[in-house]
Amino acid sequence: MPRPAVPARRAKILSVARMLFSAHQYAHTTMADIAAAADMGVGSLYVYFPTKEAIAATLVERYFAELHEAIIPPLRDLVGAKAIAEALTAGINSAELNIDVVVLLRVIPPRYVLPERTRLLEAIEQAVDRQIHEGHFSPFDPRFITEWINAQVEWVIIRCLIERAAEIKDYLRQLTDVVIRAIVQPSDATDA
């Protein structure tokens, strides 16, 4: 009979799996590797996670939850240019701190990424819609604005954090300026 799951062991599994995925790549990391690094047997590992994909999905869920907590409050609580500047900075900072999970997002099956991404984009879209209805953002389709900004952020993350082809602070400043000029109403554009 397997032992009951212990939260501290689950946290250790996630920590060592994240380290192994980063150091040896997701595709080259096995459940046996994770179990050994967590100082447990493979059978015990299955008490916590049925598959390597389930471990990766949990890491993805945590990252998107962190993004939600970083991005949504400024978009909800601030207005106009200030909301954009704070949300973009928070999102990029979170990606920079979690670059290993960002890389993982690119290699795990999309079924583990899409639900979390969708939930985050829906929350952003609601905040954008409120900004539009309150007159702080130009009256565009909130879904279009959300997807457009997300595409720009993803490009900056890939270019600066994954490919290391440019400095993130320079691109963040340019991205913030472009987004503010594109969607923020002129009366709210000078607040950043």
Rosetta constraint file for C-alpha pairs under 8 A:
AtomPair CA 2 CA 44 HARMONIC 7.05 0.50
AtomPair CA 2 CA 47 HARMONIC 7.12 0.50
AtomPair CA 3 CA 44 HARMONIC 7.69 0.50
AtomPair CA 3 CA 47 HARMONIC 7.79 0.50
AtomPair CA 4 CA 47 HARMONIC 7.57 0.50
AtomPair CA 5 CA 9 HARMONIC 7.56 0.50
AtomPair CA 5 CA 10 HARMONIC 7.40 0.50
AtomPair CA 5 CA 47 HARMONIC 6.48 0.50
AtomPair CA 5 CA 48 HARMONIC 6.25 0.50
AtomPair CA 6 CA 10 HARMONIC 6.40 0.50
AtomPair CA 7 CA 11 HARMONIC 6.24 0.50
AtomPair CA 8 CA 12 HARMONIC 6.24 0.50
AtomPair CA 9 CA 13 HARMONIC 6.13 0.50
AtomPair CA 9 CA 38 HARMONIC 7.98 0.50
AtomPair CA 10 CA 14 HARMONIC 6.33 0.50
AtomPair CA 10 CA 48 HARMONIC 6.33 0.50
AtomPair CA 11 CA 15 HARMONIC 6.16 0.50
AtomPair CA 12 CA 16 HARMONIC 6.12 0.50
AtomPair CA 12 CA 38 HARMONIC 6.39 0.50
AtomPair CA 13 CA 17 HARMONIC 5.90 0.50
AtomPair CA 13 CA 34 HARMONIC 6.97 0.50
AtomPair CA 13 CA 35 HARMONIC 7.55 0.50
AtomPair CA 13 CA 38 HARMONIC 5.71 0.50
AtomPair CA 13 CA 45 HARMONIC 7.90 0.50
AtomPair CA 14 CA 18 HARMONIC 5.99 0.50
AtomPair CA 14 CA 55 HARMONIC 6.65 0.50
AtomPair CA 14 CA 59 HARMONIC 7.14 0.50
AtomPair CA 15 CA 19 HARMONIC 6.32 0.50
AtomPair CA 16 CA 20 HARMONIC 6.07 0.50
AtomPair CA 16 CA 34 HARMONIC 6.56 0.50
AtomPair CA 16 CA 37 HARMONIC 6.25 0.50
AtomPair CA 16 CA 38 HARMONIC 6.33 0.50
AtomPair CA 17 CA 21 HARMONIC 5.94 0.50
AtomPair CA 17 CA 34 HARMONIC 5.59 0.50
AtomPair CA 17 CA 55 HARMONIC 7.45 0.50
AtomPair CA 18 CA 22 HARMONIC 6.19 0.50
AtomPair CA 18 CA 59 HARMONIC 7.57 0.50
AtomPair CA 18 CA 100 HARMONIC 7.56 0.50
AtomPair CA 18 CA 101 HARMONIC 7.65 0.50
AtomPair CA 19 CA 23 HARMONIC 6.05 0.50
AtomPair CA 20 CA 24 HARMONIC 5.54 0.50
AtomPair CA 20 CA 25 HARMONIC 6.93 0.50
AtomPair CA 20 CA 26 HARMONIC 7.55 0.50
AtomPair CA 20 CA 29 HARMONIC 6.57 0.50
AtomPair CA 20 CA 34 HARMONIC 7.33 0.50
AtomPair CA 21 CA 25 HARMONIC 4.54 0.50
AtomPair CA 21 CA 26 HARMONIC 4.44 0.50
AtomPair CA 21 CA 27 HARMONIC 7.95 0.50
AtomPair CA 21 CA 28 HARMONIC 7.93 0.50
AtomPair CA 21 CA 29 HARMONIC 6.31 0.50
AtomPair CA 21 CA 100 HARMONIC 7.86 0.50
AtomPair CA 21 CA 104 HARMONIC 7.55 0.50
AtomPair CA 22 CA 26 HARMONIC 7.22 0.50
AtomPair CA 22 CA 100 HARMONIC 5.63 0.50
AtomPair CA 22 CA 104 HARMONIC 7.99 0.50
AtomPair CA 24 CA 28 HARMONIC 6.06 0.50
AtomPair CA 24 CA 29 HARMONIC 6.40 0.50
AtomPair CA 25 CA 29 HARMONIC 6.42 0.50
AtomPair CA 26 CA 104 HARMONIC 7.04 0.50
AtomPair CA 26 CA 107 HARMONIC 7.41 0.50
AtomPair CA 26 CA 108 HARMONIC 7.82 0.50
AtomPair CA 29 CA 33 HARMONIC 6.18 0.50
AtomPair CA 29 CA 34 HARMONIC 7.35 0.50
AtomPair CA 30 CA 34 HARMONIC 6.42 0.50
AtomPair CA 30 CA 52 HARMONIC 7.14 0.50
AtomPair CA 31 CA 35 HARMONIC 6.06 0.50
AtomPair CA 31 CA 42 HARMONIC 6.75 0.50
AtomPair CA 31 CA 45 HARMONIC 7.74 0.50
AtomPair CA 31 CA 51 HARMONIC 7.38 0.50
AtomPair CA 31 CA 52 HARMONIC 6.08 0.50
AtomPair CA 32 CA 36 HARMONIC 6.09 0.50
AtomPair CA 32 CA 41 HARMONIC 7.88 0.50
AtomPair CA 32 CA 42 HARMONIC 5.71 0.50
AtomPair CA 33 CA 37 HARMONIC 6.20 0.50
AtomPair CA 34 CA 38 HARMONIC 6.09 0.50
AtomPair CA 35 CA 39 HARMONIC 6.16 0.50
AtomPair CA 35 CA 40 HARMONIC 5.15 0.50
AtomPair CA 35 CA 41 HARMONIC 5.66 0.50
AtomPair CA 35 CA 42 HARMONIC 5.28 0.50
AtomPair CA 35 CA 44 HARMONIC 7.96 0.50
AtomPair CA 35 CA 45 HARMONIC 5.96 0.50
AtomPair CA 36 CA 40 HARMONIC 5.92 0.50
AtomPair CA 36 CA 41 HARMONIC 6.88 0.50
AtomPair CA 36 CA 42 HARMONIC 7.76 0.50
AtomPair CA 40 CA 44 HARMONIC 6.38 0.50
AtomPair CA 40 CA 45 HARMONIC 6.88 0.50
AtomPair CA 41 CA 45 HARMONIC 6.42 0.50
AtomPair CA 42 CA 46 HARMONIC 6.56 0.50
AtomPair CA 43 CA 47 HARMONIC 7.04 0.50
AtomPair CA 44 CA 48 HARMONIC 7.35 0.50
AtomPair CA 45 CA 49 HARMONIC 6.30 0.50
AtomPair CA 45 CA 50 HARMONIC 7.94 0.50
AtomPair CA 46 CA 50 HARMONIC 4.98 0.50
AtomPair CA 46 CA 51 HARMONIC 7.30 0.50
AtomPair CA 49 CA 54 HARMONIC 6.01 0.50
AtomPair CA 49 CA 55 HARMONIC 6.29 0.50
AtomPair CA 50 CA 54 HARMONIC 6.53 0.50
AtomPair CA 51 CA 55 HARMONIC 6.75 0.50
AtomPair CA 52 CA 56 HARMONIC 6.36 0.50
AtomPair CA 53 CA 57 HARMONIC 5.97 0.50
AtomPair CA 53 CA 108 HARMONIC 7.42 0.50
AtomPair CA 53 CA 112 HARMONIC 7.95 0.50
AtomPair CA 54 CA 58 HARMONIC 6.19 0.50
AtomPair CA 55 CA 59 HARMONIC 6.43 0.50
AtomPair CA 56 CA 60 HARMONIC 6.20 0.50
AtomPair CA 56 CA 104 HARMONIC 7.64 0.50
AtomPair CA 56 CA 108 HARMONIC 7.44 0.50
AtomPair CA 56 CA 112 HARMONIC 7.99 0.50
AtomPair CA 57 CA 61 HARMONIC 6.09 0.50
AtomPair CA 57 CA 112 HARMONIC 5.39 0.50
AtomPair CA 57 CA 113 HARMONIC 7.34 0.50
AtomPair CA 58 CA 62 HARMONIC 6.23 0.50
AtomPair CA 59 CA 63 HARMONIC 6.27 0.50
AtomPair CA 59 CA 101 HARMONIC 7.02 0.50
AtomPair CA 60 CA 64 HARMONIC 6.20 0.50
AtomPair CA 60 CA 101 HARMONIC 6.74 0.50
AtomPair CA 60 CA 105 HARMONIC 7.09 0.50
AtomPair CA 60 CA 112 HARMONIC 7.54 0.50
AtomPair CA 60 CA 113 HARMONIC 6.77 0.50
AtomPair CA 60 CA 116 HARMONIC 7.58 0.50
AtomPair CA 61 CA 65 HARMONIC 6.07 0.50
AtomPair CA 61 CA 116 HARMONIC 6.26 0.50
AtomPair CA 62 CA 66 HARMONIC 6.17 0.50
AtomPair CA 63 CA 67 HARMONIC 6.18 0.50
AtomPair CA 63 CA 98 HARMONIC 7.41 0.50
AtomPair CA 63 CA 101 HARMONIC 7.19 0.50
AtomPair CA 64 CA 68 HARMONIC 6.05 0.50
AtomPair CA 64 CA 116 HARMONIC 6.21 0.50
AtomPair CA 64 CA 117 HARMONIC 7.02 0.50
AtomPair CA 64 CA 120 HARMONIC 6.91 0.50
AtomPair CA 65 CA 69 HARMONIC 6.31 0.50
AtomPair CA 66 CA 70 HARMONIC 6.17 0.50
AtomPair CA 66 CA 94 HARMONIC 7.50 0.50
AtomPair CA 67 CA 71 HARMONIC 5.86 0.50
AtomPair CA 67 CA 90 HARMONIC 7.91 0.50
AtomPair CA 67 CA 91 HARMONIC 6.13 0.50
AtomPair CA 67 CA 94 HARMONIC 6.53 0.50
AtomPair CA 67 CA 120 HARMONIC 7.79 0.50
AtomPair CA 68 CA 72 HARMONIC 5.61 0.50
AtomPair CA 68 CA 120 HARMONIC 6.07 0.50
AtomPair CA 68 CA 123 HARMONIC 7.85 0.50
AtomPair CA 69 CA 73 HARMONIC 6.73 0.50
AtomPair CA 70 CA 74 HARMONIC 7.74 0.50
AtomPair CA 70 CA 87 HARMONIC 7.05 0.50
AtomPair CA 70 CA 90 HARMONIC 5.44 0.50
AtomPair CA 70 CA 91 HARMONIC 6.39 0.50
AtomPair CA 70 CA 94 HARMONIC 7.53 0.50
AtomPair CA 71 CA 75 HARMONIC 6.63 0.50
AtomPair CA 71 CA 86 HARMONIC 7.78 0.50
AtomPair CA 71 CA 87 HARMONIC 4.63 0.50
AtomPair CA 71 CA 88 HARMONIC 7.27 0.50
AtomPair CA 71 CA 90 HARMONIC 5.98 0.50
AtomPair CA 71 CA 91 HARMONIC 5.88 0.50
AtomPair CA 71 CA 124 HARMONIC 7.78 0.50
AtomPair CA 72 CA 76 HARMONIC 5.88 0.50
AtomPair CA 72 CA 87 HARMONIC 7.12 0.50
AtomPair CA 72 CA 123 HARMONIC 7.07 0.50
AtomPair CA 72 CA 124 HARMONIC 6.34 0.50
AtomPair CA 72 CA 127 HARMONIC 7.15 0.50
AtomPair CA 73 CA 77 HARMONIC 5.63 0.50
AtomPair CA 73 CA 78 HARMONIC 7.84 0.50
AtomPair CA 73 CA 87 HARMONIC 7.93 0.50
AtomPair CA 74 CA 78 HARMONIC 5.24 0.50
AtomPair CA 74 CA 82 HARMONIC 7.93 0.50
AtomPair CA 74 CA 83 HARMONIC 5.10 0.50
AtomPair CA 74 CA 84 HARMONIC 7.66 0.50
AtomPair CA 74 CA 86 HARMONIC 5.93 0.50
AtomPair CA 74 CA 87 HARMONIC 5.54 0.50
AtomPair CA 75 CA 79 HARMONIC 7.02 0.50
AtomPair CA 75 CA 83 HARMONIC 4.88 0.50
AtomPair CA 75 CA 84 HARMONIC 6.79 0.50
AtomPair CA 75 CA 86 HARMONIC 7.94 0.50
AtomPair CA 75 CA 87 HARMONIC 6.25 0.50
AtomPair CA 75 CA 124 HARMONIC 7.50 0.50
AtomPair CA 75 CA 127 HARMONIC 5.74 0.50
AtomPair CA 75 CA 128 HARMONIC 7.10 0.50
AtomPair CA 75 CA 131 HARMONIC 7.97 0.50
AtomPair CA 76 CA 83 HARMONIC 7.72 0.50
AtomPair CA 76 CA 127 HARMONIC 5.52 0.50
AtomPair CA 76 CA 130 HARMONIC 8.00 0.50
AtomPair CA 77 CA 83 HARMONIC 7.56 0.50
AtomPair CA 78 CA 82 HARMONIC 6.24 0.50
AtomPair CA 78 CA 83 HARMONIC 4.78 0.50
AtomPair CA 79 CA 83 HARMONIC 4.96 0.50
AtomPair CA 79 CA 84 HARMONIC 7.95 0.50
AtomPair CA 79 CA 131 HARMONIC 6.87 0.50
AtomPair CA 79 CA 136 HARMONIC 6.34 0.50
AtomPair CA 79 CA 188 HARMONIC 7.31 0.50
AtomPair CA 80 CA 84 HARMONIC 6.53 0.50
AtomPair CA 80 CA 131 HARMONIC 7.24 0.50
AtomPair CA 80 CA 136 HARMONIC 4.96 0.50
AtomPair CA 80 CA 137 HARMONIC 6.30 0.50
AtomPair CA 80 CA 180 HARMONIC 7.84 0.50
AtomPair CA 80 CA 184 HARMONIC 5.61 0.50
AtomPair CA 80 CA 185 HARMONIC 7.15 0.50
AtomPair CA 80 CA 188 HARMONIC 4.90 0.50
AtomPair CA 80 CA 189 HARMONIC 6.24 0.50
AtomPair CA 80 CA 191 HARMONIC 7.23 0.50
AtomPair CA 81 CA 85 HARMONIC 6.02 0.50
AtomPair CA 81 CA 180 HARMONIC 5.72 0.50
AtomPair CA 81 CA 184 HARMONIC 6.25 0.50
AtomPair CA 81 CA 188 HARMONIC 5.97 0.50
AtomPair CA 81 CA 189 HARMONIC 4.93 0.50
AtomPair CA 81 CA 190 HARMONIC 6.70 0.50
AtomPair CA 81 CA 191 HARMONIC 5.54 0.50
AtomPair CA 81 CA 192 HARMONIC 4.99 0.50
AtomPair CA 82 CA 86 HARMONIC 6.02 0.50
AtomPair CA 82 CA 191 HARMONIC 5.52 0.50
AtomPair CA 82 CA 192 HARMONIC 4.43 0.50
AtomPair CA 83 CA 87 HARMONIC 6.00 0.50
AtomPair CA 84 CA 88 HARMONIC 5.97 0.50
AtomPair CA 84 CA 176 HARMONIC 6.99 0.50
AtomPair CA 84 CA 179 HARMONIC 7.58 0.50
AtomPair CA 84 CA 180 HARMONIC 6.87 0.50
AtomPair CA 85 CA 89 HARMONIC 6.08 0.50
AtomPair CA 85 CA 176 HARMONIC 5.84 0.50
AtomPair CA 85 CA 192 HARMONIC 6.30 0.50
AtomPair CA 86 CA 90 HARMONIC 6.03 0.50
AtomPair CA 87 CA 91 HARMONIC 6.06 0.50
AtomPair CA 88 CA 92 HARMONIC 6.07 0.50
AtomPair CA 88 CA 153 HARMONIC 7.82 0.50
AtomPair CA 88 CA 172 HARMONIC 7.56 0.50
AtomPair CA 88 CA 176 HARMONIC 6.96 0.50
AtomPair CA 89 CA 93 HARMONIC 5.96 0.50
AtomPair CA 89 CA 172 HARMONIC 7.20 0.50
AtomPair CA 90 CA 94 HARMONIC 6.09 0.50
AtomPair CA 91 CA 95 HARMONIC 6.24 0.50
AtomPair CA 92 CA 96 HARMONIC 6.10 0.50
AtomPair CA 92 CA 153 HARMONIC 7.56 0.50
AtomPair CA 92 CA 157 HARMONIC 7.22 0.50
AtomPair CA 92 CA 172 HARMONIC 7.72 0.50
AtomPair CA 93 CA 97 HARMONIC 6.24 0.50
AtomPair CA 94 CA 98 HARMONIC 6.11 0.50
AtomPair CA 95 CA 99 HARMONIC 5.50 0.50
AtomPair CA 95 CA 102 HARMONIC 6.64 0.50
AtomPair CA 95 CA 157 HARMONIC 7.29 0.50
AtomPair CA 96 CA 161 HARMONIC 6.70 0.50
AtomPair CA 98 CA 102 HARMONIC 6.34 0.50
AtomPair CA 99 CA 103 HARMONIC 6.15 0.50
AtomPair CA 99 CA 161 HARMONIC 7.08 0.50
AtomPair CA 99 CA 162 HARMONIC 7.59 0.50
AtomPair CA 100 CA 104 HARMONIC 6.23 0.50
AtomPair CA 101 CA 105 HARMONIC 6.15 0.50
AtomPair CA 102 CA 106 HARMONIC 6.92 0.50
AtomPair CA 103 CA 107 HARMONIC 7.01 0.50
AtomPair CA 103 CA 162 HARMONIC 7.46 0.50
AtomPair CA 104 CA 108 HARMONIC 6.17 0.50
AtomPair CA 105 CA 113 HARMONIC 6.56 0.50
AtomPair CA 108 CA 112 HARMONIC 7.14 0.50
AtomPair CA 108 CA 113 HARMONIC 7.79 0.50
AtomPair CA 109 CA 113 HARMONIC 7.31 0.50
AtomPair CA 110 CA 114 HARMONIC 5.79 0.50
AtomPair CA 111 CA 115 HARMONIC 7.11 0.50
AtomPair CA 112 CA 116 HARMONIC 7.59 0.50
AtomPair CA 113 CA 117 HARMONIC 6.06 0.50
AtomPair CA 114 CA 118 HARMONIC 5.83 0.50
AtomPair CA 115 CA 119 HARMONIC 6.24 0.50
AtomPair CA 116 CA 120 HARMONIC 6.33 0.50
AtomPair CA 117 CA 121 HARMONIC 6.12 0.50
AtomPair CA 118 CA 122 HARMONIC 6.04 0.50
AtomPair CA 119 CA 123 HARMONIC 6.35 0.50
AtomPair CA 120 CA 124 HARMONIC 6.26 0.50
AtomPair CA 121 CA 125 HARMONIC 5.94 0.50
AtomPair CA 121 CA 146 HARMONIC 6.77 0.50
AtomPair CA 121 CA 147 HARMONIC 7.62 0.50
AtomPair CA 122 CA 126 HARMONIC 6.25 0.50
AtomPair CA 123 CA 127 HARMONIC 6.43 0.50
AtomPair CA 124 CA 128 HARMONIC 6.10 0.50
AtomPair CA 124 CA 146 HARMONIC 6.58 0.50
AtomPair CA 125 CA 129 HARMONIC 5.96 0.50
AtomPair CA 125 CA 142 HARMONIC 5.60 0.50
AtomPair CA 125 CA 143 HARMONIC 5.76 0.50
AtomPair CA 125 CA 145 HARMONIC 7.90 0.50
AtomPair CA 125 CA 146 HARMONIC 5.63 0.50
AtomPair CA 126 CA 130 HARMONIC 6.29 0.50
AtomPair CA 126 CA 142 HARMONIC 7.67 0.50
AtomPair CA 127 CA 131 HARMONIC 6.35 0.50
AtomPair CA 128 CA 132 HARMONIC 6.21 0.50
AtomPair CA 128 CA 137 HARMONIC 7.66 0.50
AtomPair CA 128 CA 142 HARMONIC 5.82 0.50
AtomPair CA 128 CA 145 HARMONIC 7.75 0.50
AtomPair CA 128 CA 146 HARMONIC 7.27 0.50
AtomPair CA 129 CA 133 HARMONIC 6.17 0.50
AtomPair CA 129 CA 142 HARMONIC 5.29 0.50
AtomPair CA 130 CA 134 HARMONIC 6.07 0.50
AtomPair CA 131 CA 135 HARMONIC 6.26 0.50
AtomPair CA 131 CA 136 HARMONIC 5.19 0.50
AtomPair CA 131 CA 137 HARMONIC 5.58 0.50
AtomPair CA 132 CA 136 HARMONIC 5.74 0.50
AtomPair CA 132 CA 137 HARMONIC 4.62 0.50
AtomPair CA 132 CA 138 HARMONIC 6.09 0.50
AtomPair CA 132 CA 139 HARMONIC 5.67 0.50
AtomPair CA 132 CA 140 HARMONIC 7.65 0.50
AtomPair CA 132 CA 142 HARMONIC 7.72 0.50
AtomPair CA 133 CA 139 HARMONIC 7.80 0.50
AtomPair CA 135 CA 139 HARMONIC 7.80 0.50
AtomPair CA 135 CA 185 HARMONIC 7.15 0.50
AtomPair CA 136 CA 184 HARMONIC 6.02 0.50
AtomPair CA 136 CA 185 HARMONIC 5.43 0.50
AtomPair CA 136 CA 187 HARMONIC 7.88 0.50
AtomPair CA 136 CA 188 HARMONIC 6.04 0.50
AtomPair CA 137 CA 183 HARMONIC 5.33 0.50
AtomPair CA 137 CA 184 HARMONIC 4.30 0.50
AtomPair CA 137 CA 185 HARMONIC 5.14 0.50
AtomPair CA 138 CA 183 HARMONIC 5.12 0.50
AtomPair CA 138 CA 184 HARMONIC 5.80 0.50
AtomPair CA 138 CA 185 HARMONIC 5.53 0.50
AtomPair CA 140 CA 144 HARMONIC 7.38 0.50
AtomPair CA 140 CA 145 HARMONIC 6.97 0.50
AtomPair CA 140 CA 183 HARMONIC 7.96 0.50
AtomPair CA 141 CA 145 HARMONIC 6.40 0.50
AtomPair CA 142 CA 146 HARMONIC 6.05 0.50
AtomPair CA 143 CA 147 HARMONIC 6.07 0.50
AtomPair CA 144 CA 148 HARMONIC 5.91 0.50
AtomPair CA 145 CA 149 HARMONIC 6.05 0.50
AtomPair CA 145 CA 183 HARMONIC 7.89 0.50
AtomPair CA 146 CA 150 HARMONIC 6.05 0.50
AtomPair CA 147 CA 151 HARMONIC 6.06 0.50
AtomPair CA 148 CA 152 HARMONIC 6.36 0.50
AtomPair CA 149 CA 153 HARMONIC 6.16 0.50
AtomPair CA 149 CA 179 HARMONIC 7.27 0.50
AtomPair CA 150 CA 154 HARMONIC 6.07 0.50
AtomPair CA 151 CA 155 HARMONIC 6.19 0.50
AtomPair CA 152 CA 156 HARMONIC 6.30 0.50
AtomPair CA 152 CA 175 HARMONIC 7.47 0.50
AtomPair CA 153 CA 157 HARMONIC 6.15 0.50
AtomPair CA 153 CA 175 HARMONIC 7.82 0.50
AtomPair CA 154 CA 158 HARMONIC 6.14 0.50
AtomPair CA 155 CA 159 HARMONIC 5.99 0.50
AtomPair CA 156 CA 160 HARMONIC 5.77 0.50
AtomPair CA 156 CA 161 HARMONIC 7.71 0.50
AtomPair CA 156 CA 168 HARMONIC 7.45 0.50
AtomPair CA 156 CA 171 HARMONIC 6.66 0.50
AtomPair CA 156 CA 172 HARMONIC 7.60 0.50
AtomPair CA 157 CA 161 HARMONIC 5.15 0.50
AtomPair CA 157 CA 162 HARMONIC 6.63 0.50
AtomPair CA 157 CA 168 HARMONIC 7.89 0.50
AtomPair CA 158 CA 162 HARMONIC 4.83 0.50
AtomPair CA 158 CA 163 HARMONIC 5.96 0.50
AtomPair CA 158 CA 164 HARMONIC 7.99 0.50
AtomPair CA 159 CA 163 HARMONIC 5.15 0.50
AtomPair CA 159 CA 164 HARMONIC 6.16 0.50
AtomPair CA 159 CA 165 HARMONIC 5.63 0.50
AtomPair CA 159 CA 166 HARMONIC 6.57 0.50
AtomPair CA 160 CA 164 HARMONIC 4.61 0.50
AtomPair CA 160 CA 165 HARMONIC 5.48 0.50
AtomPair CA 160 CA 166 HARMONIC 4.95 0.50
AtomPair CA 160 CA 167 HARMONIC 5.89 0.50
AtomPair CA 160 CA 168 HARMONIC 5.37 0.50
AtomPair CA 160 CA 171 HARMONIC 7.88 0.50
AtomPair CA 161 CA 168 HARMONIC 7.19 0.50
AtomPair CA 166 CA 170 HARMONIC 7.83 0.50
AtomPair CA 166 CA 171 HARMONIC 7.52 0.50
AtomPair CA 167 CA 171 HARMONIC 6.55 0.50
AtomPair CA 168 CA 172 HARMONIC 5.86 0.50
AtomPair CA 169 CA 173 HARMONIC 6.18 0.50
AtomPair CA 170 CA 174 HARMONIC 6.35 0.50
AtomPair CA 171 CA 175 HARMONIC 5.87 0.50
AtomPair CA 172 CA 176 HARMONIC 5.97 0.50
AtomPair CA 173 CA 177 HARMONIC 6.23 0.50
AtomPair CA 174 CA 178 HARMONIC 6.16 0.50
AtomPair CA 175 CA 179 HARMONIC 6.10 0.50
AtomPair CA 176 CA 180 HARMONIC 6.03 0.50
AtomPair CA 177 CA 181 HARMONIC 6.10 0.50
AtomPair CA 178 CA 182 HARMONIC 6.02 0.50
AtomPair CA 179 CA 183 HARMONIC 6.07 0.50
AtomPair CA 179 CA 184 HARMONIC 7.61 0.50
AtomPair CA 180 CA 184 HARMONIC 5.07 0.50
AtomPair CA 180 CA 189 HARMONIC 6.39 0.50
AtomPair CA 181 CA 189 HARMONIC 7.31 0.50
AtomPair CA 184 CA 188 HARMONIC 6.32 0.50
AtomPair CA 184 CA 189 HARMONIC 5.70 0.50
AtomPair CA 185 CA 189 HARMONIC 6.15 0.50
AtomPair CA 186 CA 190 HARMONIC 7.54 0.50
